Amino acid sequence: MKKIKGFRFSRGVHVPGLKASAEKPIEDCPVPELLSISTSMALGKPATPIVAVGDKVKAGQLIATANGPISGNVHASVSGEVVAISSRPNGTGGTETYIDLRNDGEYETAYLPPITDGNAEELVQRAFDAGLVGMGGAGFPTAVKLKPRSPVDTLVINGAECEPYLTCDHRLMVEHTDEIVRGARYFARALGITNIVIGIESNKPDAIEAFEKYADVKVVELKKQYPMGGEKQLIYCTTKRKVPIGKLPADAGCDVQNVATCYAMCEAVELGKPLIERIMTVSGGGVPDPKNLRVKFGTPLNSVVTACGGAKEDVVKFVSGGPMMGFAMVGLSSTTKKTTGGLLLLTEKETDYSPTTHCLSCGKCADVCPMKLMPMNTVFYTKAGDYDGAAKYGGVMNCIECGACAYVCPAKQPIVQNIRLAKAELRKRMVK
């Protein structure tokens, strides 16, 4: 379907693209001898291991089951032997349970049976059984999103990829267009709808052109604007519908899926292949050869970097994900998972170590907030330990953690860190 121009959301920021790997075709990352697969692959509770040390497993075999409604199944990414199950640091300051597999090099598979002409219920169940999660970074279980609380009539496919450096979705859209469309159709059938829209930023003309040949997919060319990939911003820019504050996309009649999740759904339905690998971008000034790699889950990050020529000596910071919404890493000892869309090795020129000063009350953070919140209030009340104040006067629970506020802050305040702290403390209260 011929492309149309998308709308523009209010506020946000313009960030440099820095897409050094945009023209690099997807390559397979060498698979290491030992893989450590996290049971915390989805938003929500970690999965529960169902294997024991000494067990032999095959690629695609279920090794940890979803623990509750907001959780996700975890599968072996290679065939081999379970050599350890332990809790240890995850590289971002927390701990996770890992299932260590020794790769036998045989790559025997234990996939699910393919589905032919599946109905809505079967497709939702397949998304659950295959361990599908949102692969744009949030990791929300896909099967839950396919059972919205409110009726939906439009499936919005996220092909914006607005983060600097990251190009894995771009390459996926160019190289696997048909699989993405077929996966989107399965999602639409699961939701009982036919209206499919894909939003792609204007800096990816080859991806836009690739989708124009499908009559049942409405292609929307989006302005290059950050955070265009945010669900609420994407819905508005592709459909002009507004998601009310505190509400979900379904409340605007939309369901949003990332292009990588569509690709994974296609493989899960047609091949019976659980989610055991993904495409990720490795980039930054500290990488000799930036690439887009297909990586098995549980692959150590240092192995991923080795596949790109190793780290340069002037690397000063490692980031999992993009520079705006990603997490700084303590070295490269942790492993890849379903939400690892990127790994950045940044040099001193690409980072800002300017000292933090007191808030200047300039209001720039509020000026750029795409959710029209008051980030400075969140920081003020969070530093005082008044998390209720952060919610009431900063609107912190509606924050999408895009980082636009911190990007423009002249005082270099750790705004996003304060936001995450406040949200974590408020969620603890909800659980209690």
SVG drawing of the C-alpha trace seen along z (x, -y; Angstrom):
<svg xmlns="http://www.w3.org/2000/svg" viewBox="-14 -29 58 65">
<polyline fill="none" stroke="black" stroke-width="0.4" points="0.0,0.0 1.4,-3.4 2.9,-5.2 1.3,-8.2 2.8,-10.9 2.5,-10.4 1.6,-13.0 4.0,-14.7 3.7,-14.4 4.3,-17.4 7.6,-17.9 10.3,-15.3 13.9,-15.9 16.0,-15.5 19.0,-13.2 21.8,-12.3 21.3,-9.0 24.8,-7.6 23.6,-4.6 27.1,-3.2 25.7,0.3 22.7,-0.6 24.2,0.9 25.6,4.0 23.7,7.2 22.7,9.5 25.4,12.0 25.3,15.1 27.3,14.6 29.6,17.6 28.0,19.7 30.2,20.2 30.9,23.4 29.1,22.2 25.8,20.2 24.2,18.7 20.4,18.3 18.6,15.9 15.2,16.9 14.3,13.2 13.7,12.7 10.2,11.0 8.7,8.1 7.3,9.5 8.3,12.6 11.3,14.7 10.5,18.1 10.8,21.2 13.5,23.7 12.2,27.2 15.6,28.8 18.4,30.0 22.1,30.1 23.1,33.0 20.0,32.9 20.5,33.2 18.4,30.6 17.8,29.7 17.5,26.3 13.9,25.0 13.2,27.3 11.4,25.6 13.8,25.2 11.9,22.7 8.1,22.1 6.3,18.8 5.6,17.9 2.2,16.2 0.3,14.1 3.1,11.6 6.0,13.8 7.4,15.8 8.6,19.3 12.3,19.7 13.8,22.3 17.3,23.7 19.0,21.8 21.3,24.7 21.5,28.5 23.8,29.7 24.0,30.4 22.8,28.3 26.0,27.7 24.8,25.2 21.8,23.3 22.7,20.4 21.8,16.8 24.5,14.2 24.9,10.5 23.3,9.5 25.7,6.7 23.2,3.8 23.4,3.9 20.8,6.7 20.9,10.5 19.2,13.1 19.0,16.9 20.9,18.4 20.8,21.8 24.2,22.7 24.3,24.9 27.4,26.6 26.9,26.5 27.4,29.9 27.8,28.5 25.0,30.8 22.2,28.2 19.5,30.8 16.1,29.1 12.9,29.8 10.6,27.2 6.8,27.0 4.6,28.4 4.0,25.8 0.5,24.4 -1.6,24.3 -4.7,22.1 -4.6,21.6 -7.6,19.8 -7.2,16.9 -7.0,19.0 -4.3,21.2 -2.3,18.3 -2.4,16.6 -1.4,19.9 1.5,20.3 2.8,16.8 2.7,18.0 4.2,21.4 7.0,20.0 8.0,17.4 7.3,14.4 7.9,11.0 8.0,7.4 11.4,7.1 11.5,3.4 13.0,3.4 10.2,3.6 9.8,7.4 6.1,7.5 4.7,11.0 3.2,11.0 0.3,13.4 -1.0,10.9 -1.0,8.1 -3.0,10.3 -5.8,10.5 -6.6,6.8 -9.1,5.7 -10.8,3.3 -11.8,4.0 -9.2,3.1 -9.5,2.6 -6.0,1.6 -2.6,3.4 0.2,0.9 3.7,2.3 6.6,0.4 9.4,0.0 10.5,-3.4 13.8,-2.4 14.4,-6.0 17.3,-5.2 20.7,-6.4 23.2,-3.7 20.6,-0.8 19.9,0.6 18.8,4.2 15.1,3.5 16.1,1.6 18.0,4.6 15.3,7.0 12.7,4.9 14.9,4.9 16.0,8.5 12.9,10.2 10.0,8.1 7.8,11.0 8.2,12.8 7.4,9.6 4.2,9.1 3.2,12.8 3.8,12.5 1.7,9.3 -1.1,11.1 -1.0,13.8 -1.2,11.1 -4.1,9.5 -5.9,12.9 -5.3,13.5 -6.9,10.1 -9.8,10.7 -9.0,7.6 -7.8,6.9 -6.4,3.3 -2.6,3.4 -0.4,0.2 3.3,0.0 5.2,-3.2 8.8,-3.7 10.9,-6.8 11.8,-8.7 15.6,-7.9 14.8,-4.3 13.6,-4.8 14.6,-1.2 12.5,0.3 9.5,-2.0 9.7,-0.9 9.9,2.8 6.5,2.7 4.7,0.7 4.1,3.8 1.7,5.3 -1.9,4.3 -3.1,5.1 -0.4,3.1 -0.8,-0.7 2.7,-2.2 3.2,-5.4 6.3,-7.5 7.2,-9.1 9.2,-12.2 12.6,-11.5 11.7,-12.5 12.6,-11.0 10.9,-9.1 8.9,-8.1 9.0,-4.5 7.1,-5.1 3.7,-3.3 1.6,-6.3 3.6,-8.5 3.6,-5.9 -0.2,-5.4 -0.8,-9.1 1.5,-9.6 0.1,-6.6 -3.6,-6.9 -4.0,-10.3 -5.6,-8.5 -4.6,-9.6 -4.1,-7.1 -5.4,-8.8 -3.0,-9.3 -2.9,-6.2 -4.5,-4.1 -3.2,-1.4 -3.0,-1.3 -6.2,0.9 -8.1,-2.0 -7.4,-3.8 -8.4,-0.7 -4.8,0.3 -2.4,3.1 1.3,2.4 3.9,5.0 7.6,4.5 8.8,5.7 11.2,8.2 8.2,9.6 6.3,10.1 9.3,11.9 9.5,14.1 5.7,14.9 6.1,15.9 8.8,18.4 6.8,19.6 3.8,20.4 5.3,21.7 8.4,23.4 7.3,24.1 10.5,22.3 10.4,20.8 12.1,17.5 15.8,18.6 17.7,15.9 17.4,12.3 19.0,9.7 21.1,7.2 23.3,4.2 26.8,3.9 28.1,0.4 29.8,-2.7 33.2,-4.3 34.8,-1.5 33.9,1.2 36.2,1.7 33.5,3.3 29.9,2.4 27.5,5.2 24.0,6.5 24.2,10.0 21.8,12.9 22.7,14.1 21.6,17.1 20.3,16.1 22.8,16.8 25.8,15.7 28.3,13.8 28.6,10.2 32.4,10.5 31.8,13.1 29.5,10.8 32.1,8.0 34.8,10.5 32.7,11.1 33.0,7.4 36.8,7.2 37.0,6.9 36.9,3.7 39.2,0.8 41.4,-0.5 39.6,-3.8 36.2,-2.4 34.9,-4.1 31.3,-2.9 29.3,0.2 25.6,-0.2 23.0,2.5 20.4,1.2 20.4,-2.3 22.1,-5.4 18.7,-7.0 16.9,-4.1 19.6,-1.6 21.4,-0.6 25.1,-1.1 26.8,2.3 29.5,3.4 31.8,4.9 30.9,7.6 30.5,10.6 26.6,10.8 24.8,12.5 22.3,11.8 18.5,12.1 15.2,11.4 15.4,7.7 19.1,7.2 18.5,5.2 21.9,3.5 25.3,3.3 27.2,0.1 30.9,-0.5 31.3,-4.2 34.4,-6.3 35.1,-9.4 34.0,-11.5 30.6,-9.8 29.9,-10.3 29.5,-13.3 31.1,-13.2 30.3,-16.8 29.7,-17.2 26.1,-17.4 25.1,-20.7 21.9,-21.9 18.7,-22.1 18.5,-25.4 14.7,-25.5 15.0,-26.1 12.0,-23.9 13.7,-22.4 12.9,-18.8 9.2,-19.7 9.5,-21.4 10.6,-18.3 8.7,-15.6 6.5,-13.8 4.1,-12.8 3.8,-16.4 5.0,-15.6 7.1,-17.6 10.4,-15.6 12.0,-18.3 9.3,-17.6 9.9,-13.9 13.6,-14.5 12.9,-16.9 10.5,-14.6 12.5,-11.5 15.6,-13.0 13.5,-13.8 12.2,-10.3 8.7,-11.5 7.6,-9.1 3.9,-10.0 5.0,-13.6 6.8,-12.3 3.6,-10.6 1.3,-13.5 3.4,-16.4 5.8,-14.8 3.4,-12.2 6.2,-9.7 4.0,-6.6 3.1,-7.8 6.7,-8.3 7.9,-6.2 11.6,-6.6 12.6,-7.9 15.4,-10.0 14.6,-13.1 14.6,-15.1 18.1,-14.0 19.3,-14.6 18.5,-18.4 19.2,-19.0 22.0,-21.6 22.6,-20.6 23.3,-17.0 20.8,-15.8 20.3,-12.0 16.7,-12.4 16.0,-8.9 17.7,-7.2 15.5,-9.2 12.4,-8.3 13.3,-4.6 13.9,-4.7 10.6,-6.4 8.7,-3.9 10.4,-1.0 9.5,-2.2 5.9,-2.9 5.5,0.6 6.8,2.2 4.0,0.5 1.5,1.8 2.7,5.3 2.4,5.0"/>
</svg>
